[in-house]
Amino acid sequence: MELKEELEYFVSVKEDLLKHHRNQYVLIKGKGLVGTYSTFEEAFNDGVKQLGNVPFLVRQVQEKDEVVQFPALAVGAINAHS
């Protein structure tokens, strides 16, 4: 699974992140916190600048993780053929 190491790291430090960086966005690569940011855009842009075109994780630090769903009808995937 892509970003497995980053997700595991996020879960392992989430309680500490909640104490110090609640509602901020974190940039994680491997088992390391690259930085914290006020917006997703800041975190993403800094990730590309510092790390380049490689997979990295940007997550908002919240008590409960927000689930984002894109129903097939909303994204035009109904009747889509490969």
CORBEL-V999940 format. One record per residue. N is the residue number from 0. RES is the residue in three letters. OMEGA is omega in whole degrees, 0 to 359 (999 if undefined). NEAR is the number of other ideal C-beta (glycine too) atoms within 12 Angstrom. D_FIRST is the distance of its C-alpha to the first C-alpha in Angstrom with 2 decimals. Layout:
n->N res->RES omega->OMEGA near->NEAR d_first->D_FIRST
n->N res->RES omega->OMEGA near->NEAR d_first->D_FIRST
This chain:
n->0 res->MET omega->177 near->9 d_first->0.00
n->1 res->GLU omega->177 near->10 d_first->3.79
n->2 res->LEU omega->179 near->20 d_first->6.37
n->3 res->LYS omega->181 near->15 d_first->5.60
n->4 res->GLU omega->180 near->19 d_first->8.98
n->5 res->GLU omega->179 near->29 d_first->10.62
n->6 res->LEU omega->178 near->23 d_first->10.10
n->7 res->GLU omega->178 near->16 d_first->11.40
n->8 res->TYR omega->180 near->25 d_first->14.16
n->9 res->PHE omega->180 near->34 d_first->15.10
n->10 res->VAL omega->183 near->21 d_first->15.60
n->11 res->SER omega->181 near->16 d_first->17.58
n->12 res->VAL omega->186 near->23 d_first->19.92
n->13 res->LYS omega->181 near->25 d_first->20.16
n->14 res->GLU omega->178 near->14 d_first->23.65
n->15 res->ASP omega->178 near->17 d_first->25.02
n->16 res->LEU omega->179 near->26 d_first->23.65
n->17 res->LEU omega->180 near->21 d_first->25.34
n->18 res->LYS omega->189 near->12 d_first->28.58
n->19 res->HIS omega->187 near->15 d_first->28.70
n->20 res->HIS omega->181 near->26 d_first->26.61
n->21 res->ARG omega->179 near->18 d_first->26.62
n->22 res->ASN omega->174 near->19 d_first->25.95
n->23 res->GLN omega->177 near->24 d_first->25.09
n->24 res->TYR omega->179 near->31 d_first->21.91
n->25 res->VAL omega->176 near->38 d_first->19.99
n->26 res->LEU omega->184 near->37 d_first->18.31
n->27 res->ILE omega->174 near->36 d_first->15.81
n->28 res->LYS omega->184 near->26 d_first->14.58
n->29 res->GLY omega->179 near->20 d_first->13.18
n->30 res->LYS omega->181 near->18 d_first->15.31
n->31 res->GLY omega->175 near->19 d_first->18.03
n->32 res->LEU omega->181 near->30 d_first->19.65
n->33 res->VAL omega->180 near->29 d_first->20.91
n->34 res->GLY omega->176 near->25 d_first->23.14
n->35 res->THR omega->190 near->25 d_first->24.18
n->36 res->TYR omega->179 near->26 d_first->25.59
n->37 res->SER omega->183 near->16 d_first->27.68
n->38 res->THR omega->176 near->16 d_first->25.84
n->39 res->PHE omega->183 near->22 d_first->22.47
n->40 res->GLU omega->178 near->14 d_first->24.18
n->41 res->GLU omega->181 near->21 d_first->25.41
n->42 res->ALA omega->181 near->31 d_first->22.04
n->43 res->PHE omega->181 near->23 d_first->20.39
n->44 res->ASN omega->178 near->18 d_first->23.43
n->45 res->ASP omega->177 near->24 d_first->23.63
n->46 res->GLY omega->178 near->29 d_first->20.01
n->47 res->VAL omega->181 near->19 d_first->20.86
n->48 res->LYS omega->184 near->15 d_first->24.18
n->49 res->GLN omega->190 near->20 d_first->23.06
n->50 res->LEU omega->182 near->23 d_first->19.76
n->51 res->GLY omega->184 near->11 d_first->20.21
n->52 res->ASN omega->179 near->9 d_first->18.03
n->53 res->VAL omega->177 near->15 d_first->14.70
n->54 res->PRO omega->172 near->20 d_first->11.64
n->55 res->PHE omega->185 near->33 d_first->12.84
n->56 res->LEU omega->170 near->34 d_first->12.90
n->57 res->VAL omega->180 near->32 d_first->16.10
n->58 res->ARG omega->172 near->33 d_first->16.88
n->59 res->GLN omega->181 near->28 d_first->20.28
n->60 res->VAL omega->181 near->33 d_first->21.53
n->61 res->GLN omega->178 near->18 d_first->22.90
n->62 res->GLU omega->178 near->13 d_first->23.87
n->63 res->LYS omega->178 near->10 d_first->22.08
n->64 res->ASP omega->179 near->14 d_first->19.00
n->65 res->GLU omega->178 near->12 d_first->20.06
n->66 res->VAL omega->178 near->7 d_first->18.49
n->67 res->VAL omega->180 near->10 d_first->18.81
n->68 res->GLN omega->176 near->9 d_first->19.34
n->69 res->PHE omega->179 near->11 d_first->20.47
n->70 res->PRO omega->184 near->10 d_first->22.51
n->71 res->ALA omega->180 near->11 d_first->22.72
n->72 res->LEU omega->183 near->11 d_first->26.42
n->73 res->ALA omega->182 near->10 d_first->26.01
n->74 res->VAL omega->176 near->11 d_first->23.81
n->75 res->GLY omega->182 near->10 d_first->25.86
n->76 res->ALA omega->176 near->12 d_first->23.45
n->77 res->ILE omega->181 near->11 d_first->26.10
n->78 res->ASN omega->177 near->8 d_first->27.61
n->79 res->ALA omega->180 near->9 d_first->25.19
n->80 res->HIS omega->180 near->5 d_first->25.14
n->81 res->SER omega->999 near->4 d_first->22.80
